[in-house]
Amino acid sequence: MSLTQISDVAVSGLLAQRARMLVTASNLANAQTTRTAEGGPYQRRDPVFAARALEGPFADRLARRLRSVEVPRVEIDPTPGPLRFDPGHPDADAEGYVRMPNVDLVAELANLLTASRSFEADLLALKKTREMGEAALRIGR
């Protein structure tokens, strides 16, 4: 496996975790949004990760073990949000209940922390790959 392929795997992880952090930030930002352009309260979103086979001469031998990651789509969580009694709210129904977004702040913060740690791990792998390349260049000196 070349250093370029190692870097490609690490970069794919960085891009996937970045997408995950963006979606989580959107969920957190809309945790109180009760009216959207589509109608109804905001529905939380989840990125879908998929493994992608590596390309290149070593890909055939290592295809079973090494895969990069991609985010092919973001899915909407169809779970209905909780009802909150707030008769003065502009989106309250006739009985005074408002349908809130289905965003759990604790779960979203845990998701954000996990994505951040994974991002740091991918960044460290990329840094170590660069250091390995620099060390290989110093061998001939």
Sequence and secondary structure as in RCSB ss.txt:
>XXXX:A:sequence
MSLTQISDVAVSGLLAQRARMLVTASNLANAQTTRTAEGGPYQRRDPVFAARALEGPFADRLARRLRSVEVPRVE
IDPTPGPLRFDPGHPDADAEGYVRMPNVDLVAELANLLTASRSFEADLLALKKTREMGEAALRIGR
>XXXX:A:secstr
  HHHHHHHHHHHHHHHHHHHHHHHHHHHTTT    TTSSS   EEEEEEEEE  STTHHHHTTT EEEEEEEEE
E      EEE TTSTT  TTSEEE     HHHHHHHHHHHHHHHHHHHHHHHHHHHHHHHHHHTT 
